[in-house]
């Protein structure tokens, strides 16, 4: 039995599966706080759905994580603003999209309003149907309180101000023509401590009281242990500096593991380091769930042995030999014979599933589960949801360490997200 079928679903997760398989064609948004099992449900849908399903995501790494394709490459959308630009759809693309029944979009919070409308238009034009999304069943996964769309330059921002209420996917014009049903996953699996859950909920919604902030800062001010935990930093520069210095401080010979890249990954966006530099004693973070359950994405370990290309990592006092794994980049096609939607591998990236683990960016820690972390927000958090993403990686409050006390400016909730949530709350109450 596949791993996607082995996990027991909660009632809320099962309700998502039932809704996807139901007759109602209203697009679905599956959302919820960090650690509520959104990815589990996504993979279960792909495993059990009998109709023709494609999975897409806004970035290359996000697409790799769900075994899908980027939105732009799947729909052949132009890079940058789409607007009313002509869409170039050849016969093969039209055949592909005509065969599609269900489109799953992961990390929907990173999808802009313009790209959301681009998805709608591409499907309508390819399928020759005026219905929103060309009649394809749409299932969106993500949490607007975590990751946000990235604005372009001044001209692009000015265009958005003219054309849309906001940059966010939920302000796309397509929603004027079709509803969006929201399904919430509320049971948090990552944190079991009720106090920490309450504090995280307050951070997520920007409702942190003075007492809550004091509690987080008191815990976070404790001295670091002799063997410090992973640092979650806000910038790539800070992470690179910390990891480089820590590796250089270790004695012994440095070894380099070179990735094997086969095919076109569409740029230099790889799921792990192309050149992975390690030493015995190096702190590492695991990048994939182990098929044998020995570790999960985010597990922390220490390099215990490097010998003739064999890596041994000690995790929780147990030594494991770590083999290279393969990440695949996929492309969807239609079989000429059966007319079935098929997913083919167009590129492979083979590397040890680890990265240096003294520090990692908050963004790259998305999806990881950590027992302890040192959180470095720099002078202040600079994007909505950043502090919530960092804190919510932790399983317990006891694992929190802060480089400085949290300040009110660190807890940022985008006002458009607040407005959208309140609008949906009022609409639900009216029903």
N, C-alpha and C positions, 0 to 999 in steps of 0.2 A: 504494500500500500504506500502511495506517495506521501511525503511529509505534509503536503497541503491537505490531505484527507485524514491525517491522524489526530490533528488538534481538535478537541471538543469545543464547539462554538457556544457562546453565551446566547441567551434569548435575543438580545439586541443584534448580535452578529447574524443569527439565523434569520431574523426579520429582514435583514438586508438581502440575503440570498433569496428569500421568498419574494421580496419586492422585485428583484431583478428578473426572476423567472415568471412574474405575473403578467397579466394582460395590459395593465396600465402603461402607456408609452411615455408618460411624463418623465423627463430626465431626473436622475437621482443624484443628490449630493450626500456622500457618506463622510461625516465629519465627527470630530471628537477630540478630546484632550490627548496630549502625548501619552503613549503607553496603553491605549485602549484597544489595540489590535486591528487597526485599519488595514495594515499590510496582510495580516492573516486572512481577512475576509476577501481582499482582492485576489490573493492566490487561490483561495477556495473557489471563487467564482470561475476563474480560468480553468481550474481542474475539473469542475463538474458541469459547466454550461455546455449544452448540446448545440447551441447555435454558433454561428461564426463570430468569433471574438477577436478583437485586436486591442493591445494595450499600448498606450503612448504616454509620454511625459515631456515636460518643457525643456529639460536639459539632458545631455548625453549620459551623465552619471546616474540621474534619476531613472532614465530609460533602462540602463544596464541593470539597475537594482531590481526592476520588476520584469526583466526579460522581455522588454518591449522595444519600441522604436521612438525616436523623437517625433514630436508633433509635426515639425517642419519637414522632416524627411519622409514621413509616412504620407502626408497630404501634398507634398511638393509645394509648400507655401514659400513665398519670397521672404528673405531675411529682412528684419527691420519692420517698419510700419507697413501694414497690408492695405488698409483702407479700401479704396475701390480699384486697386491695381488689378490688372488682368491676371487671371490664374491660368497657367499653362498645364493643361491636362491631356496627356496622350491617351491612346486607346488602352494601354496596359493599366494606367492609373484608374481610368473609368471602370474597367472590368474588376479591378481590385475593390474599389469602393462600392460597386454594385453588389458584390458578393457579401459585403459586410452586414452583419445583423446588430452587433453590440460593440460600441467603442468605449473603452475604459480610459479615462484620463487621470493619471496619478499626479500628485503635487499640484493640484488645481489652483492653489493659492498663488503660485508663481506665474500663472497664465494671465496675461493682460486682457482687458476688454476687447481690444483690437484683435488679438489672436483668437479669442473666443468667437467673435463674429467671423473671423477667417475660417475657423473650423466649420461653422454653420454653412457659410457660402460654398466652401469647397465640396462639402457633401451634397448640398442641393444641386450644384452645377454638374457634378460628376454623375449623379443618380437621376438627373432630369426630373426632380420632384420639388414642388414648392414648399412642402412641409418643412418646419424647422429641423435642421440637421439631416434633411433628405429622408426622413423617416427612420434613421438609425437610432437604436436605443442607446442613450448616453448615460454613463455612470461615472461620476466624478468623485475622486478621493482627495481629501486634504483638510487642513485646518488653517483658516485665515489668521488665527492668532499666532501662528508660528512663522511661516515663510511668506514673504510678500513679493509681488512682481518688481522687477528692477527697472526703474525709469531710465530713459535714454538721456540725450543732451537737452539743451534748453529748447531747441526747435521742436523736438518730439514732445516734451512736456507741454509746450504751448499748444500743440495740435490736440493733445488729449484734453486740455482745458476747454478747447473749442468744441470737440466732438463728443466727449463723454463726461458723465458726472464724476467719474474717478478712473484711475488706472485699473481697478480690480475687475476680475472676471465677472463678478455678480452685477456689474453695471454695463455689461454688453447689451447691445440693442436687441439681440435675439430673444432676450427674456421678456420683451414687450409682446412677443407672439406666442410664447409657451411658458408654462409654469416650471418651477424647479422644486421638487419635493426633497426635503432635508430629513435624513435619518441620522440620529445621534448615537454614537457608541459612548456609553457613560461609565462602564466598569473599567477602572484602571487596574491593569495587571502589573505595571512596573513598580508602583509604590504601594506598600501594604499599610504604612503608618498613616493613621487618619489625620494627625496634626500636619504632616508634610503635604498630604493631599490638599488640605484646606489652604495652606500657604501657597501652594502652586496654583490653585484655582484663583486665588486673589491676584497673584502676579499675572496670570493669563488675562484676566479681565481688567487689570489696572486698578484694582480695589484694595491695594495694600495699605493697611492702617499703620499708625506709628508703632503700635505694639508688635505687629507682624514684622515690620522692618527691623525692629530692635531684636526680635527673636532670631531672625535670619542672620543678622550681623553678629550677634553674640556667638552663635554656633560657628559661623564662618571665620571668626577671629582667633580660633584655637591655633596653637602652634602646629606646624606641619610635623608629621611623623618623620622618623629617621629616613625612611624610604618614601619620599613624597609621591602623591598620586599624580595622575595625568593632569596637565594644565589645559583648560579650554580657554583659548584666547580669541580675541575678536578680529585679529588681522593675520594674514599669511606671513607678514614680515616678522611679527612677534613669535609665531610658531617656528619658523625656520631658524631664527636666532637661538631659541631655547634648545631645539633638538640638535643643532650643529654644535653648540657649546658642550652640551651634555655628552654627546658621542665623543667629541675630542678629548674630554676629561677622562674618559675610560682608558685604562692601560690595554695593551695588546694590539693585535693585528686587526685592521679593518678588512672586511670582506664585502664584495659587491655582488648582488644578485641581479642579473640583467633580465628584463622581461622579454618574452618572445611575442612579437606582434605579427599576426597574420591577417592581412586584409586591411581595409580602410576603416579606421575608427572615426573618421570625420573630424580631423583636427588632432589636438594633443590632449584631449580630455580623457585620461585613462583612470580606471577605478583604483589603481595602486601606483606606487612609484615605478617609473620605467627603469631607474637605477636605484636599487634599494641598498643602502650602505648600513652595515651592521657590525657590532662587536659583541663578544661574550660579555654579559652584564648589561646590555642595552635593554631599556624599557621598550616594549612593543605593545601595540594595540591590534587585536585580531579584527579582520575586515569582513569576515564571512561567518555565518553559522556553520559549525562543523556537522557533517552528515552523520557522524557517530555520536553527536551530543556532547563532545568533550569541551567545547567552548561555544560562545555565541558572538555575534557581531558586537564589538565593544569590550570583550573580555581583555583584561590586562595581564601581561606576563613579562618574563625576563628571559633573554637569550641565555640558555645554559650551555649550549655547545654549537660550534660551527666546524664541521669536519667534512671535507670533500663534497661540498655542496649540500650536505644534510644539515637542516636546521632543527635544533631541539629547543623548545620553549617550555619554561616552567610556569604553570598556571595554578594558583592556589596550592602550591606545594607538590604538585604532580608534574612530571616531565612528559612531554609529548613530542614526537617527531612530527614536524609540519611539512607537508608536501605542497608543491605548487598547485594552484587551482586555475581553472580557465573561466574567464568572463567572456560571454558571447554577445556580439552585437547582431541584432536580428533585423530582418526585412520581411514584410508580408508580401506574398504573391498569390496569384490564383492559378491552380493547376489547369493546364490546357485540356486535359482529359476529363477530370472529374468535376471541374469548375469549383472545387472546394478551396476555401481560404487556407493557405499554408504559411507557416513561419519558417524561414530559412536562415541559416547562419551566414553572415557576410563578412564577419571579422572575429578574430579571437585574440585575447590578451591573456598570456600565461605568466603568472608570477606567484611568489609566496604571498599568502593572504595576510600580510602584516604591514604595519607602518611604524616608524619610530613613535614611541608612546610617552615621551616626556611632555609633549604638547601636541595639540591638534586644534584646528579652527572650530569654533562653535558650529559653523555651517556644516563642516564635514562630519561632525559628531551626530548630525541628524540621523535618527534611527538607532543610535547606539544606546546600550544600557550599561551604566557604570555604577559600581559600588561606592566609589569615591572620586572626587575631582577638585582641583584648585581652579577657580573661575577668575579669569583676568579680563575685565571689560575695558581695560585701558582707562582713559580719563573719564569716559562715560559711554554707555551703550549708544550706538548710532543708528539702529534700525528697529522698527517695530517687531516685537516678539523675540528679540535676540536674548534678553535676559531669561525669558520663560523657556526658550529652547535649551539654554545652558543648564538651568536649574533642573529642568524636567528630565535630563539624562540620568539623574541620580536615583538610586532605589531607596535611599534613606536620607533623612536630614543629617544623621551622624556622619555621612560621607562628604559633607559640604565644607570646603575651605575657600575663603575669599582673599584676594590680594589686597583689597581695600573694602571698606564698608559700602554697602549699596546706598545710593542716593535716590531721591524721587525721580530724577531725570533718567535713571536706568530702566524704569518700568514704563515702556512706551507701547500704547495700543493705538493703532491707526484710527483716527476719527471716522473714516469711512467704514471700517469694520464695525465700530460701535453702532453707527447709524444703520447699517445693514442688519445687524443682529436685532436691534430694537424694532426695525420695520417688520422683520419676520415674526418677532414675538407678538407684535400688535395684530398682525394678520392672522396668526394662529388663534389668538384670543377671540377675534371677531368670528372665526369659523365655529 
